[in-house]
């Protein structure tokens, strides 16, 4: 690539009789310009088609210098509407967040800005949405903030999932608080990782006395069926669900508690077992009643078998 410069050569009368031509090799510069143009085209194509909203706002004026087309999908307002009305952002920010955003803008002007934050907006159609904004402050030659550049992502669905999970956890907690059964989880070695509050009513231990502290078999009555611990470990090692596993545990006060246990394995996304979750039901009273009935029936049978009268 060459850049040409022409200067006329004139005779004594001023008539042009020739040209002086200067040729400058600009190959490197031209290649750099083409590379820049190509990169700008790629960047523009990326920005124009990105689902996230990219922007640049001048500081401290608060005037939009750039807004990507995705602003329409996220906020309902086109880029030209932001350019025409620098105060549009105030309408987009949810009313509950106006004071908060005013504080954030004061931080922007001073150059003290968090790398990201989340807030609520109101779209042009009146829809309530959550967004996440990542920020970069651009500084001028004298170290003074001159612009804020950022990327905004619609996280409404993520927030909905978080809220659904929070409500689910609250429902689960309410169920475990009001259920007479003890709900638990263990790791693959049988160490408790979760215990519902009902365990304190059943065994006298607070959940934090068991979680991370005790294996399920640590609570067994060692004087009752010495092989119970080994049997229980074998059940967990099998990685299969089980129901109606009867076992005798020791209450914190030393008394015996008969439990009926059911459990199912927990697995990760690759199918590897990560532990067990299950439920224990205190059936001590029920078992004692059944034992009394059996004793009563045995006494009646002994009497019936040894009397001389016809029954």
C-alpha positions in Angstrom: 0.0 0.0 0.0 1.3 3.5 -1.0 0.2 7.0 -0.3 0.9 9.4 -3.2 1.6 13.1 -2.9 1.8 15.2 -6.1 3.5 18.6 -6.5 3.3 20.5 -9.9 6.5 21.6 -11.6 6.1 24.9 -13.3 8.2 26.8 -15.9 9.2 30.5 -15.7 5.8 31.5 -17.0 4.0 29.4 -14.3 2.8 26.7 -16.7 2.8 23.2 -15.4 5.4 21.2 -17.2 5.5 18.1 -14.9 4.8 16.6 -11.5 6.9 15.6 -8.5 5.5 12.5 -7.1 6.2 11.3 -3.5 5.4 7.6 -2.8 5.1 6.6 0.9 4.9 3.0 1.9 1.9 2.8 4.3 1.4 -1.0 4.2 1.9 -1.4 8.0 -0.5 1.5 8.7 -3.0 0.2 6.3 -2.9 -3.3 7.7 -3.4 -1.8 11.2 -6.4 0.2 9.9 -7.9 -2.9 8.3 -7.3 -4.9 11.5 -9.0 -2.2 13.6 -11.9 -2.0 11.1 -12.3 -5.8 11.2 -12.2 -5.8 15.0 -14.7 -3.0 15.3 -17.0 -4.9 12.9 -16.7 -8.0 15.0 -17.3 -6.0 18.2 -20.2 -4.2 16.7 -21.8 -7.5 15.5 -21.3 -9.0 19.0 -22.8 -6.0 20.8 -25.7 -5.6 18.4 -26.7 -9.3 18.8 -25.9 -9.7 22.5 -28.9 -10.6 24.7 -27.3 -8.5 27.5 -27.7 -4.7 27.5 -24.4 -2.8 27.0 -24.2 0.9 27.7 -21.9 3.9 28.3 -23.0 6.9 30.4 -21.0 10.1 30.7 -20.0 11.3 34.3 -21.2 13.5 35.9 -23.8 14.5 33.2 -25.4 11.1 33.1 -25.9 11.3 29.3 -26.1 8.1 27.4 -23.2 7.9 24.9 -24.1 4.3 23.8 -26.9 1.9 24.3 -27.1 -1.5 22.7 -30.3 -2.7 20.9 -31.0 -5.3 23.6 -32.3 -2.4 25.7 -35.6 -2.9 24.0 -35.9 -6.5 25.0 -34.9 -5.9 28.6 -36.4 -2.5 29.4 -38.9 -1.9 26.6 -37.1 1.3 25.6 -35.1 1.6 22.3 -31.6 3.1 22.3 -32.8 6.3 20.6 -35.2 6.9 23.5 -32.3 6.8 25.9 -30.2 9.2 23.8 -33.2 11.6 23.5 -34.0 11.5 27.3 -31.1 11.3 29.7 -33.6 11.1 32.6 -35.2 8.0 31.2 -33.2 5.8 33.6 -35.0 7.4 36.6 -38.3 6.0 35.2 -36.8 2.6 34.5 -35.5 2.2 38.1 -38.2 0.7 40.3 -39.6 3.4 42.7 -38.5 1.3 45.7 -34.9 1.6 44.5 -34.7 5.3 43.7 -32.9 6.3 46.9 -30.5 3.4 46.6 -29.6 4.2 43.0 -29.1 7.9 44.0 -26.4 6.7 46.5 -24.9 4.5 43.8 -24.6 7.4 41.3 -22.9 9.5 44.0 -20.3 6.7 44.3 -20.0 6.6 40.5 -19.1 10.3 40.4 -16.5 9.8 43.0 -15.0 6.8 41.3 -15.9 4.4 44.2 -18.1 1.8 42.5 -18.8 -1.9 43.2 -18.0 -4.2 40.3 -21.6 -5.4 40.2 -25.0 -5.1 41.9 -28.6 -6.2 41.5 -31.7 -4.0 41.4 -35.3 -3.9 40.2 -36.6 -2.1 37.2 -40.0 -1.2 35.6 -40.2 -1.9 31.9 -42.1 0.4 29.5 -45.1 -1.9 29.6 -45.1 -1.8 33.5 -43.5 -5.2 34.0 -41.5 -5.7 37.2 -38.0 -7.2 36.5 -34.7 -7.9 38.2 -31.4 -7.1 36.6 -27.7 -7.6 37.4 -25.3 -4.8 36.3 -21.5 -5.2 36.0 -19.7 -1.9 36.0 -16.4 -0.3 34.8 -15.5 3.3 35.5 -13.6 5.1 32.7 -11.1 7.7 34.0 -9.8 10.7 32.1 -6.2 11.9 31.8 -6.3 13.6 35.2 -7.7 10.5 36.9 -11.2 12.0 37.0 -14.2 9.6 36.2 -15.6 10.5 32.8 -17.9 7.6 32.0 -19.5 4.5 33.3 -19.6 1.4 31.1 -21.7 -1.6 32.0 -23.4 -4.8 31.1 -27.0 -5.4 32.3 -28.4 -9.0 32.4 -32.1 -9.8 33.0 -32.1 -12.2 36.1 -35.8 -12.1 36.7 -36.2 -15.9 36.2 -33.2 -16.5 38.4 -34.8 -14.4 41.2 -38.1 -16.3 40.7 -36.3 -19.6 41.1 -34.5 -18.3 44.3 -37.9 -17.1 45.7 -39.5 -20.5 44.9 -36.5 -22.2 46.6 -36.8 -20.0 49.6 -40.6 -20.7 49.9 -39.9 -24.4 49.4 -37.3 -24.3 52.2 -39.8 -22.5 54.5 -42.5 -25.0 53.7 -40.0 -27.8 54.4 -38.9 -26.2 57.7 -42.6 -25.7 58.7 -43.3 -29.3 57.9 -40.3 -30.6 59.9 -41.1 -28.3 62.8 -44.7 -29.6 63.0 -44.1 -33.2 62.1 -43.8 -35.8 64.8 -41.2 -37.7 62.6 -37.5 -36.9 62.5 -36.2 -36.1 59.1 -32.5 -36.5 58.5 -29.7 -36.6 55.9 -26.2 -38.2 56.1 -23.1 -38.3 54.0 -21.9 -41.6 52.5 -20.2 -42.5 55.8 -23.4 -42.1 57.8 -22.4 -38.8 59.4 -25.5 -36.6 59.9 -25.5 -33.5 57.6 -29.1 -32.4 58.5 -31.5 -33.2 61.4 -34.9 -31.7 61.7 -35.9 -30.1 65.0 -38.1 -33.2 65.9 -35.0 -35.1 66.9 -34.9 -33.2 70.1 -38.4 -34.3 71.0 -37.6 -37.9 70.1 -34.0 -38.4 71.3 -33.3 -35.4 73.4 -30.5 -34.1 71.2 -30.6 -30.7 69.6 -29.9 -30.9 65.8 -26.5 -29.2 66.1 -25.4 -31.9 68.6 -25.8 -34.4 65.8 -25.0 -32.6 62.6 -21.3 -33.1 61.8 -20.9 -34.7 65.2 -22.5 -38.1 65.2 -23.0 -41.0 62.8 -26.4 -42.6 62.8 -25.1 -45.8 64.4 -23.6 -43.8 67.3 -27.1 -43.5 68.7 -27.8 -47.3 68.7 -28.2 -49.1 72.0 -25.0 -51.3 72.0 -26.7 -53.8 74.4 -29.4 -54.6 71.9 -28.4 -56.9 69.0 -24.7 -56.2 68.7 -24.8 -56.7 64.9 -27.3 -53.9 64.4 -24.6 -51.3 63.5 -23.0 -53.6 60.9 -26.4 -54.3 59.4 -27.2 -50.6 59.2 -23.8 -49.8 57.6 -24.4 -52.6 55.0 -27.9 -51.1 54.2 -26.3 -47.7 53.4 -23.4 -49.3 51.5 -26.0 -51.0 49.2 -27.1 -47.7 47.9 -30.7 -48.9 47.8 -33.9 -47.5 49.4 -35.2 -49.2 52.5 -38.3 -49.0 54.7 -39.4 -50.2 58.1 -35.9 -50.8 59.6 -36.6 -51.2 63.3 -33.8 -50.2 65.6 -33.3 -49.3 69.3 -31.5 -46.0 70.1 -30.5 -44.4 73.3 -32.1 -41.2 74.4 -29.9 -38.4 75.7 -31.1 -39.3 79.2 -30.1 -43.0 78.7 -33.6 -44.4 78.1 -34.4 -46.6 75.1 -36.3 -45.4 72.1 -37.6 -47.7 69.4 -37.4 -46.2 65.9 -38.8 -47.2 62.6 -36.5 -45.9 59.9 -36.9 -45.4 56.1 -34.4 -43.9 53.8 -33.5 -43.3 50.2 -30.1 -42.6 48.6 -29.0 -39.1 47.4 -27.1 -38.9 44.1 -25.3 -36.2 42.3 -25.8 -35.3 38.6 -23.4 -38.1 37.6 -25.3 -40.7 39.5 -22.7 -41.1 42.3 -24.2 -41.6 45.8 -23.6 -38.6 48.1 -25.5 -39.9 51.1 -28.9 -40.8 52.4 -32.0 -38.9 53.4 -34.8 -40.4 55.4 -37.2 -40.3 58.3 -37.4 -41.9 61.7 -40.7 -42.5 63.6 -40.8 -43.0 67.3 -42.8 -46.2 67.8 -41.7 -46.9 71.4 -45.2 -46.5 72.8 -46.7 -48.5 70.0 -44.2 -51.3 70.5 -44.7 -51.3 74.3 -48.5 -51.6 73.7 -47.9 -54.5 71.3 -45.7 -56.2 73.8 -48.3 -55.8 76.5 -51.0 -57.3 74.2 -48.7 -60.2 73.4 -48.0 -60.8 77.1 -51.7 -60.6 77.8 -52.5 -63.1 75.0 -49.7 -65.4 76.3 -51.2 -65.4 79.8 -54.6 -66.0 78.5 -53.3 -68.9 76.3 -51.5 -70.4 79.3 -54.6 -70.2 81.4 -56.8 -71.6 78.6 -54.5 -74.5 78.0 -54.3 -75.5 81.6 -57.9 -75.3 82.9 -60.1 -78.4 83.0 -63.2 -76.5 81.9 -64.2 -76.5 78.2 -63.5 -73.2 76.6 
